[in-house]
Amino acid sequence: MKFTIPPTVVRVWMPVLFLTMMCLFLYGTARWYWLVSVPLLMLFSFMNTLADIHDIGNRFRVNRWWSSVDISKSEITQVGPSFLEGIGVLRLRRFIFPWGPIYFVAEWSDVPVLTVKAGEASTGEQGESHNGVRDALAACVLAVSGFASARVLSASVRDFRIESAAARIVALVIAGSLCVLFALTWAKKTTFANVVLFAATWIAGLARW
């Protein structure tokens, strides 16, 4: 039997846990460093709104942790893969709070992540489930832990601080380049990309302002 992370854990408890950890790691640091939390807050918000979708005849039932709603298939323009592996996107003729389309986890749903025309019923077996959510969580944890470990190290060992203006610029350029490399390689080489992300946030954490 395949192990599946319960939806409530991914949508509620993990974002709450990681948000708490992030606040503890950044507590006492300069306000500038809290900017690192902006993309993480977006990720936590995205996780919080992930849905599971089920085909109930001429309608799709969309379940989120706070509500459930039935949507007529005549309102749907597309069901297909999103920018994250294992995450599907349901596009409608109207805006749905908070993103517009509805993002759902294929592993929790019985709707295949395939492109279909408006009003057509989804048929066929669900494709092989992926680990997009788990990989995104791993990247998030590595980013926070890399920055936090560098902050602790630079606070306790002066030789590991990057304090001069020129050195800070070099460090941020390197960290930024590594972030770009992470974005380019994450989809195909997830493990390598996550290591690159950890290195980027670790280098950024060494810079003292």
C-alpha positions as CSV (number, residue, x, y, z in Angstrom):
1,M,0.0,0.0,0.0
2,K,1.4,3.4,-1.0
3,F,1.9,5.9,1.7
4,T,0.1,9.2,1.1
5,I,0.5,12.3,3.3
6,P,-2.9,13.3,4.6
7,P,-4.3,16.5,3.0
8,T,-4.8,18.2,6.4
9,V,-1.1,17.7,7.2
10,V,0.0,19.4,3.9
11,R,-2.6,22.1,3.8
12,V,-2.7,23.1,7.5
13,W,-0.1,21.6,9.9
14,M,3.0,21.9,7.7
15,P,2.5,25.6,6.8
16,V,1.9,26.4,10.5
17,L,4.9,24.4,11.6
18,F,7.2,26.0,9.0
19,L,5.9,29.5,9.6
20,T,6.7,29.0,13.3
21,M,10.2,27.7,12.6
22,M,10.8,30.6,10.2
23,C,9.8,33.2,12.8
24,L,12.0,31.5,15.4
25,F,15.0,31.5,13.0
26,L,14.6,35.2,12.0
27,Y,13.7,36.5,15.5
28,G,16.2,39.1,16.5
29,T,17.7,39.7,13.1
30,A,17.6,42.9,11.1
31,R,14.3,43.7,9.4
32,W,16.1,43.4,6.0
33,Y,16.5,39.7,6.6
34,W,12.8,39.2,7.0
35,L,12.5,39.8,3.2
36,V,13.5,36.2,2.8
37,S,10.2,35.2,4.3
38,V,8.2,36.8,1.5
39,P,8.5,33.9,-1.0
40,L,8.1,31.4,1.9
41,L,4.8,33.1,2.9
42,M,3.6,32.7,-0.7
43,L,4.5,29.0,-0.6
44,F,2.7,28.5,2.7
45,S,-0.4,30.3,1.4
46,F,-0.3,28.2,-1.8
47,M,-0.1,25.0,0.3
48,N,-3.0,26.2,2.4
49,T,-5.2,26.5,-0.7
50,L,-4.4,23.2,-2.3
51,A,-7.6,21.2,-3.1
52,D,-8.7,17.7,-4.0
53,I,-11.1,17.2,-6.8
54,H,-13.5,14.4,-7.5
55,D,-15.7,13.7,-10.6
56,I,-19.4,13.3,-9.6
57,G,-21.0,13.0,-13.0
58,N,-21.7,16.3,-14.6
59,R,-19.9,18.2,-11.8
60,F,-16.6,18.3,-10.1
61,R,-16.5,18.5,-6.3
62,V,-13.7,20.7,-5.0
63,N,-12.6,20.1,-1.4
64,R,-10.4,22.5,0.5
65,W,-9.8,22.4,4.2
66,W,-12.3,25.1,5.0
67,S,-15.1,24.3,2.5
68,S,-16.4,22.1,-0.3
69,V,-18.1,23.3,-3.5
70,D,-19.6,21.6,-6.6
71,I,-18.6,23.1,-10.0
72,S,-20.5,22.4,-13.2
73,K,-18.3,21.0,-16.0
74,S,-19.7,23.6,-18.3
75,E,-17.9,26.3,-16.3
76,I,-14.5,24.6,-16.8
77,T,-12.2,25.6,-19.6
78,Q,-9.2,23.4,-18.8
79,V,-7.9,20.7,-16.5
80,G,-4.2,20.2,-16.8
81,P,-0.8,20.2,-15.2
82,S,0.5,23.2,-13.4
83,F,4.0,24.6,-13.0
84,L,4.7,22.1,-10.2
85,E,5.0,18.4,-10.8
86,G,2.1,16.5,-9.2
87,I,-0.1,19.6,-8.9
88,G,-2.9,20.1,-11.4
89,V,-4.8,23.3,-12.3
90,L,-8.5,23.6,-12.9
91,R,-9.3,26.7,-14.9
92,L,-12.8,28.2,-15.0
93,R,-14.7,30.9,-16.8
94,R,-14.7,33.0,-13.6
95,F,-12.2,34.0,-10.9
96,I,-12.0,31.7,-7.9
97,F,-10.4,33.1,-4.7
98,P,-7.5,33.4,-4.1
99,W,-5.5,32.6,-7.3
100,G,-8.1,32.6,-10.0
101,P,-7.8,28.9,-11.1
102,I,-7.9,26.1,-8.6
103,Y,-4.7,24.2,-7.8
104,F,-5.2,20.6,-6.7
105,V,-3.0,17.6,-5.7
106,A,-3.3,14.8,-8.3
107,E,-2.5,12.2,-5.7
108,W,-5.6,13.1,-3.6
109,S,-8.0,13.4,-6.6
110,D,-9.7,11.1,-9.1
111,V,-9.4,13.6,-11.9
112,P,-6.5,12.9,-14.3
113,V,-4.1,15.8,-14.9
114,L,-4.7,16.0,-18.6
115,T,-5.8,18.8,-20.8
116,V,-9.6,18.6,-21.6
117,K,-11.9,20.8,-23.5
118,A,-14.6,22.9,-21.7
119,G,-17.6,20.9,-20.6
120,E,-16.1,17.5,-21.4
121,A,-16.0,14.8,-18.8
122,S,-12.6,13.5,-17.7
123,T,-12.0,9.9,-18.6
124,G,-9.2,7.4,-18.1
125,E,-7.1,6.4,-15.2
126,Q,-5.2,8.9,-13.1
127,G,-1.5,9.2,-14.2
128,E,1.3,8.2,-12.0
129,S,1.4,10.4,-8.9
130,H,4.4,12.6,-8.4
131,N,6.2,14.1,-5.5
132,G,5.9,17.8,-6.4
133,V,4.5,18.8,-3.0
134,R,7.2,16.9,-1.1
135,D,9.9,18.3,-3.2
136,A,8.6,21.9,-2.7
137,L,8.5,21.3,1.1
138,A,12.1,19.9,1.0
139,A,13.3,23.0,-0.9
140,C,11.5,25.3,1.6
141,V,13.1,23.5,4.6
142,L,16.6,23.6,3.0
143,A,16.3,27.3,2.2
144,V,15.3,28.2,5.8
145,S,17.8,25.9,7.4
146,G,20.6,27.1,5.2
147,F,20.0,30.8,6.1
148,A,19.4,30.0,9.8
149,S,22.6,27.8,10.1
150,A,24.7,30.6,8.5
151,R,23.2,33.2,10.8
152,V,24.1,31.1,13.8
153,L,27.6,30.4,12.6
154,S,28.3,34.0,11.7
155,A,27.0,35.2,15.1
156,S,29.2,32.8,17.0
157,V,32.4,32.7,14.8
158,R,33.6,36.1,13.6
159,D,35.8,34.7,10.9
160,F,32.7,33.5,9.1
161,R,31.1,36.9,8.9
162,I,30.9,38.7,5.5
163,E,31.0,42.4,6.6
164,S,32.7,44.5,4.0
165,A,30.6,46.2,1.4
166,A,32.5,44.6,-1.5
167,A,32.4,41.1,0.0
168,R,28.6,41.4,0.7
169,I,28.0,42.4,-3.0
170,V,30.0,39.4,-4.2
171,A,28.2,37.1,-1.7
172,L,24.8,38.3,-2.9
173,V,25.7,38.0,-6.6
174,I,26.9,34.4,-5.9
175,A,23.7,33.6,-3.9
176,G,21.6,35.1,-6.6
177,S,23.3,33.1,-9.4
178,L,22.8,30.0,-7.4
179,C,19.1,30.8,-7.0
180,V,18.8,31.1,-10.8
181,L,20.6,27.8,-11.2
182,F,18.2,26.3,-8.7
183,A,15.2,27.6,-10.7
184,L,16.6,26.2,-13.9
185,T,17.4,22.7,-12.6
186,W,14.7,22.0,-10.0
187,A,12.2,20.4,-12.3
188,K,14.7,17.8,-13.7
189,K,17.4,17.5,-11.1
190,T,15.5,18.1,-7.8
191,T,18.2,16.8,-5.4
192,F,21.0,18.8,-7.0
193,A,18.8,21.9,-7.2
194,N,17.9,21.7,-3.5
195,V,21.6,21.4,-2.6
196,V,22.3,24.5,-4.7
197,L,19.4,26.4,-2.9
198,F,20.9,25.5,0.5
199,A,24.2,26.8,-0.6
200,A,22.6,30.0,-1.9
201,T,20.8,30.8,1.4
202,W,23.8,29.7,3.5
203,I,26.0,32.2,1.6
204,A,23.3,34.9,1.9
205,G,23.1,34.2,5.7
206,L,26.8,34.9,6.2
207,A,26.4,38.5,5.0
208,R,26.2,40.9,7.9
209,W,24.7,44.4,7.4
